[in-house]
Amino acid sequence: MSVSKTVALVTGGSRGLGRDIALKLAAQGTDVIITYNTRKEEAFAVVEQIKHTGVHAVALQLSTENTGAFPTFFTTLTAILQTDFHTDRFDYLINNAGIGLHMAFESTTEEQFDLLLNVLFKGVYFFTQQALHYTRDGGAIVNLSSRLAQSGVPGYSAYASMKGAVETLTRYQAKELGSRRIRVNSVAPGPTATDFGGGIVKDNAQFRANVTALTALGRVGEPDDIGGVVAFLCSDAARWVTAQRIEVSGGMNI
């Protein structure tokens, strides 16, 4: 096992954007801990792929909806950091885990709203709060937002509202954690071809065509377009970047 100078924790790292983020971090020499909710086999496949790059990786189960399970998670994480990474801290936290919902405002149920709230905002808020005890001073936090937080696409009122809250939280975190030299930024992808939200961007030809027509660079996003931006924010090259919302959408709706 190699020991690198930095360790990153990526939530929701078994597929899609989280997988690419983990791989891009590994490519710049960062050891990676990814979390998964139910896709254990996919998560362990990502771990093996990361290990082939010469850095170390571990996958841990986590439901970001269940805040009551966070203390147990961090107890497990503490042991993993010590035994596998020979440290008691990690350097970078990437809050990527999430779910999607496409539902008209007038049809969105309270149950759907609460699930989005718990996963996309409450979970991020309190997971990061507890993670601070294990985050090294001078590190970085990246919160995944969405292009939808700044646009008005029918059917995404609840989802986009949570992402808007995350962007506001990002600025407050940057302000309050600045004394520890912890940088906090949000990355807002545009429509990206993953299985997220039922895979509409990846699999629906008409949707892809509509997105392409609205995008300056003339295509939909791919996971490979996103991970490098997050990895940049988790590097010394971004040491003077904090409290920023960075949209990665290929110039959509400009």
One Martini backbone bead per residue (centre of mass of N, CA, C, O) as a GRO file, in nm:
protein
  254
    1MET     BB    1   0.094   0.037   0.024
    2SER     BB    2   0.042   0.357  -0.032
    3VAL     BB    3   0.147   0.691   0.082
    4SER     BB    4  -0.002   0.985   0.093
    5LYS     BB    5  -0.054   1.327   0.166
    6THR     BB    6  -0.358   1.274   0.078
    7VAL     BB    7  -0.716   1.277   0.170
    8ALA     BB    8  -1.032   1.164   0.042
    9LEU     BB    9  -1.392   1.229   0.070
   10VAL     BB   10  -1.648   1.052  -0.120
   11THR     BB   11  -1.967   1.084  -0.185
   12GLY     BB   12  -2.098   0.884  -0.405
   13GLY     BB   13  -1.849   0.680  -0.559
   14SER     BB   14  -1.974   0.435  -0.755
   15ARG     BB   15  -2.075   0.660  -0.967
   16GLY     BB   16  -2.043   0.878  -1.197
   17LEU     BB   17  -1.931   1.157  -1.063
   18GLY     BB   18  -1.797   1.023  -0.817
   19ARG     BB   19  -1.611   0.839  -0.973
   20ASP     BB   20  -1.458   1.060  -1.131
   21ILE     BB   21  -1.357   1.214  -0.888
   22ALA     BB   22  -1.192   0.984  -0.763
   23LEU     BB   23  -1.005   0.941  -1.013
   24LYS     BB   24  -0.889   1.231  -1.025
   25LEU     BB   25  -0.765   1.231  -0.745
   26ALA     BB   26  -0.581   0.986  -0.789
   27ALA     BB   27  -0.418   1.112  -1.032
   28GLN     BB   28  -0.297   1.335  -0.806
   29GLY     BB   29  -0.225   1.143  -0.536
   30THR     BB   30  -0.496   1.070  -0.388
   31ASP     BB   31  -0.644   0.936  -0.144
   32VAL     BB   32  -0.952   0.724  -0.121
   33ILE     BB   33  -1.283   0.771   0.010
   34ILE     BB   34  -1.576   0.594  -0.043
   35THR     BB   35  -1.926   0.604  -0.086
   36TYR     BB   36  -2.221   0.399  -0.029
   37ASN     BB   37  -2.539   0.265  -0.026
   38THR     BB   38  -2.603  -0.009  -0.238
   39ARG     BB   39  -2.336  -0.022  -0.443
   40LYS     BB   40  -2.097  -0.225  -0.366
   41GLU     BB   41  -1.968  -0.347  -0.623
   42GLU     BB   42  -1.910  -0.077  -0.761
   43ALA     BB   43  -1.731   0.040  -0.539
   44PHE     BB   44  -1.511  -0.185  -0.545
   45ALA     BB   45  -1.433  -0.131  -0.840
   46VAL     BB   46  -1.326   0.152  -0.791
   47VAL     BB   47  -1.109   0.077  -0.589
   48GLU     BB   48  -0.944  -0.100  -0.784
   49GLN     BB   49  -0.892   0.122  -0.992
   50ILE     BB   50  -0.737   0.308  -0.801
   51LYS     BB   51  -0.507   0.113  -0.718
   52HIS     BB   52  -0.384   0.104  -1.013
   53THR     BB   53  -0.261   0.409  -0.973
   54GLY     BB   54  -0.103   0.389  -0.665
   55VAL     BB   55  -0.330   0.422  -0.466
   56HIS     BB   56  -0.551   0.442  -0.207
   57ALA     BB   57  -0.862   0.253  -0.119
   58VAL     BB   58  -1.204   0.296   0.014
   59ALA     BB   59  -1.522   0.146   0.111
   60LEU     BB   60  -1.829   0.292   0.247
   61GLN     BB   61  -2.116   0.287   0.413
   62LEU     BB   62  -2.384   0.535   0.325
   63SER     BB   63  -2.659   0.731   0.452
   64THR     BB   64  -2.745   1.066   0.409
   65GLU     BB   65  -3.038   1.047   0.535
   66ASN     BB   66  -2.900   0.922   0.809
   67THR     BB   67  -2.796   1.101   1.073
   68GLY     BB   68  -2.788   0.879   1.307
   69ALA     BB   69  -2.531   0.722   1.154
   70PHE     BB   70  -2.278   0.908   1.165
   71PRO     BB   71  -2.117   0.827   1.420
   72THR     BB   72  -2.057   0.538   1.322
   73PHE     BB   73  -1.908   0.615   1.068
   74PHE     BB   74  -1.675   0.778   1.215
   75THR     BB   75  -1.570   0.542   1.375
   76THR     BB   76  -1.488   0.378   1.129
   77LEU     BB   77  -1.311   0.592   0.994
   78THR     BB   78  -1.097   0.616   1.213
   79ALA     BB   79  -0.988   0.329   1.178
   80ILE     BB   80  -0.917   0.349   0.875
   81LEU     BB   81  -0.718   0.582   0.889
   82GLN     BB   82  -0.516   0.430   1.072
   83THR     BB   83  -0.479   0.150   0.915
   84ASP     BB   84  -0.473   0.256   0.595
   85PHE     BB   85  -0.343   0.580   0.629
   86HIS     BB   86  -0.185   0.682   0.883
   87THR     BB   87  -0.423   0.860   1.019
   88ASP     BB   88  -0.670   1.123   1.156
   89ARG     BB   89  -0.703   1.259   0.866
   90PHE     BB   90  -0.852   1.461   0.622
   91ASP     BB   91  -0.855   1.698   0.344
   92TYR     BB   92  -1.115   1.605   0.166
   93LEU     BB   93  -1.457   1.707   0.092
   94ILE     BB   94  -1.716   1.539  -0.105
   95ASN     BB   95  -2.051   1.637  -0.170
   96ASN     BB   96  -2.228   1.405  -0.386
   97ALA     BB   97  -2.457   1.274  -0.279
   98GLY     BB   98  -2.768   1.165  -0.452
   99ILE     BB   99  -3.089   1.270  -0.577
  100GLY     BB  100  -3.375   1.265  -0.788
  101LEU     BB  101  -3.644   1.495  -0.924
  102HIS     BB  102  -3.938   1.481  -1.143
  103MET     BB  103  -4.175   1.735  -1.050
  104ALA     BB  104  -4.431   1.903  -1.015
  105PHE     BB  105  -4.514   2.129  -0.790
  106GLU     BB  106  -4.827   2.037  -0.755
  107SER     BB  107  -4.719   1.712  -0.714
  108THR     BB  108  -4.545   1.739  -0.477
  109THR     BB  109  -4.460   1.571  -0.202
  110GLU     BB  110  -4.370   1.556   0.122
  111GLU     BB  111  -4.204   1.299   0.099
  112GLN     BB  112  -4.023   1.393  -0.133
  113PHE     BB  113  -3.917   1.646   0.001
  114ASP     BB  114  -3.787   1.510   0.253
  115LEU     BB  115  -3.586   1.336   0.100
  116LEU     BB  116  -3.432   1.564  -0.034
  117LEU     BB  117  -3.359   1.716   0.219
  118ASN     BB  118  -3.197   1.487   0.362
  119VAL     BB  119  -2.986   1.435   0.132
  120LEU     BB  120  -2.913   1.739   0.006
  121PHE     BB  121  -2.901   1.905   0.298
  122LYS     BB  122  -2.907   1.786   0.583
  123GLY     BB  123  -2.684   1.583   0.532
  124VAL     BB  124  -2.467   1.786   0.452
  125TYR     BB  125  -2.468   1.958   0.703
  126PHE     BB  126  -2.414   1.723   0.928
  127PHE     BB  127  -2.180   1.577   0.800
  128THR     BB  128  -1.986   1.818   0.793
  129GLN     BB  129  -1.991   1.885   1.089
  130GLN     BB  130  -1.862   1.607   1.175
  131ALA     BB  131  -1.612   1.616   0.973
  132LEU     BB  132  -1.442   1.846   1.105
  133HIS     BB  133  -1.291   1.657   1.315
  134TYR     BB  134  -1.133   1.518   1.036
  135THR     BB  135  -1.032   1.789   0.922
  136ARG     BB  136  -0.782   1.948   0.785
  137ASP     BB  137  -0.610   2.207   0.802
  138GLY     BB  138  -0.615   2.342   0.474
  139GLY     BB  139  -0.843   2.233   0.333
  140ALA     BB  140  -1.138   2.090   0.158
  141ILE     BB  141  -1.467   2.179   0.022
  142VAL     BB  142  -1.714   2.009  -0.189
  143ASN     BB  143  -2.021   2.107  -0.332
  144LEU     BB  144  -2.286   1.971  -0.497
  145SER     BB  145  -2.469   2.103  -0.743
  146SER     BB  146  -2.666   2.299  -0.990
  147ARG     BB  147  -2.791   2.451  -1.262
  148LEU     BB  148  -3.090   2.453  -1.147
  149ALA     BB  149  -3.039   2.678  -0.922
  150GLN     BB  150  -3.026   2.909  -1.184
  151SER     BB  151  -3.290   2.792  -1.298
  152GLY     BB  152  -3.622   2.731  -1.483
  153VAL     BB  153  -3.721   2.406  -1.466
  154PRO     BB  154  -3.968   2.219  -1.502
  155GLY     BB  155  -3.980   1.980  -1.220
  156TYR     BB  156  -3.735   2.118  -1.006
  157SER     BB  157  -3.809   2.272  -0.740
  158ALA     BB  158  -3.699   2.091  -0.510
  159TYR     BB  159  -3.416   2.025  -0.602
  160ALA     BB  160  -3.319   2.320  -0.654
  161SER     BB  161  -3.364   2.423  -0.368
  162MET     BB  162  -3.147   2.249  -0.234
  163LYS     BB  163  -2.910   2.357  -0.408
  164GLY     BB  164  -2.942   2.649  -0.319
  165ALA     BB  165  -2.881   2.590  -0.022
  166VAL     BB  166  -2.594   2.485  -0.070
  167GLU     BB  167  -2.479   2.751  -0.180
  168THR     BB  168  -2.526   2.910   0.076
  169LEU     BB  169  -2.369   2.729   0.268
  170THR     BB  170  -2.094   2.760   0.134
  171ARG     BB  171  -2.048   3.056   0.214
  172TYR     BB  172  -2.065   3.013   0.521
  173GLN     BB  173  -1.840   2.809   0.545
  174ALA     BB  174  -1.614   2.984   0.433
  175LYS     BB  175  -1.633   3.197   0.655
  176GLU     BB  176  -1.616   3.002   0.920
  177LEU     BB  177  -1.349   2.825   0.804
  178GLY     BB  178  -1.114   3.029   0.748
  179SER     BB  179  -0.952   3.001   1.022
  180ARG     BB  180  -0.866   2.696   0.903
  181ARG     BB  181  -0.815   2.707   0.590
  182ILE     BB  182  -1.094   2.624   0.469
  183ARG     BB  183  -1.216   2.547   0.165
  184VAL     BB  184  -1.533   2.652  -0.001
  185ASN     BB  185  -1.714   2.493  -0.268
  186SER     BB  186  -1.909   2.492  -0.569
  187VAL     BB  187  -2.045   2.252  -0.804
  188ALA     BB  188  -2.228   2.305  -1.126
  189PRO     BB  189  -2.377   2.101  -1.313
  190GLY     BB  190  -2.497   2.007  -1.589
  191PRO     BB  191  -2.611   1.809  -1.805
  192THR     BB  192  -2.543   1.456  -1.745
  193ALA     BB  193  -2.424   1.136  -1.856
  194THR     BB  194  -2.616   0.949  -1.649
  195ASP     BB  195  -2.823   0.759  -1.416
  196PHE     BB  196  -2.940   1.005  -1.322
  197GLY     BB  197  -3.274   1.042  -1.314
  198GLY     BB  198  -3.299   0.778  -1.514
  199GLY     BB  199  -3.105   0.869  -1.765
  200ILE     BB  200  -3.201   1.107  -1.957
  201VAL     BB  201  -2.931   1.219  -2.074
  202LYS     BB  202  -2.823   0.941  -2.184
  203ASP     BB  203  -3.110   0.806  -2.328
  204ASN     BB  204  -3.250   1.076  -2.438
  205ALA     BB  205  -3.243   1.210  -2.744
  206GLN     BB  206  -3.422   1.466  -2.718
  207PHE     BB  207  -3.288   1.581  -2.467
  208ARG     BB  208  -3.006   1.604  -2.585
  209ALA     BB  209  -3.085   1.797  -2.814
  210ASN     BB  210  -3.187   2.027  -2.635
  211VAL     BB  211  -2.924   2.075  -2.481
  212THR     BB  212  -2.737   2.125  -2.721
  213ALA     BB  213  -2.892   2.385  -2.823
  214LEU     BB  214  -2.816   2.538  -2.527
  215THR     BB  215  -2.503   2.484  -2.586
  216ALA     BB  216  -2.209   2.623  -2.671
  217LEU     BB  217  -2.041   2.333  -2.703
  218GLY     BB  218  -2.252   2.116  -2.839
  219ARG     BB  219  -2.327   1.939  -2.568
  220VAL     BB  220  -2.325   1.713  -2.338
  221GLY     BB  221  -2.234   1.599  -2.048
  222GLU     BB  222  -1.962   1.440  -1.879
  223PRO     BB  223  -1.808   1.307  -1.615
  224ASP     BB  224  -1.517   1.398  -1.725
  225ASP     BB  225  -1.593   1.713  -1.692
  226ILE     BB  226  -1.599   1.726  -1.360
  227GLY     BB  227  -1.368   1.597  -1.184
  228GLY     BB  228  -1.134   1.803  -1.248
  229VAL     BB  229  -1.257   2.044  -1.097
  230VAL     BB  230  -1.256   1.917  -0.818
  231ALA     BB  231  -0.954   1.850  -0.809
  232PHE     BB  232  -0.859   2.141  -0.827
  233LEU     BB  233  -0.996   2.230  -0.552
  234CYS     BB  234  -0.795   1.979  -0.442
  235SER     BB  235  -0.554   2.201  -0.463
  236ASP     BB  236  -0.297   2.429  -0.465
  237ALA     BB  237  -0.405   2.589  -0.716
  238ALA     BB  238  -0.677   2.659  -0.514
  239ARG     BB  239  -0.583   2.830  -0.250
  240TRP     BB  240  -0.761   3.115  -0.355
  241VAL     BB  241  -1.037   2.941  -0.345
  242THR     BB  242  -1.352   3.071  -0.223
  243ALA     BB  243  -1.700   3.092  -0.224
  244GLN     BB  244  -1.765   2.933  -0.495
  245ARG     BB  245  -1.943   2.910  -0.805
  246ILE     BB  246  -1.899   2.637  -1.035
  247GLU     BB  247  -1.979   2.607  -1.357
  248VAL     BB  248  -2.042   2.284  -1.550
  249SER     BB  249  -2.205   2.328  -1.882
  250GLY     BB  250  -2.086   2.453  -2.161
  251GLY     BB  251  -2.278   2.700  -2.182
  252MET     BB  252  -2.571   2.730  -2.060
  253ASN     BB  253  -2.783   2.976  -2.137
  254ILE     BB  254  -2.605   3.241  -2.274
   0.00000   0.00000   0.00000
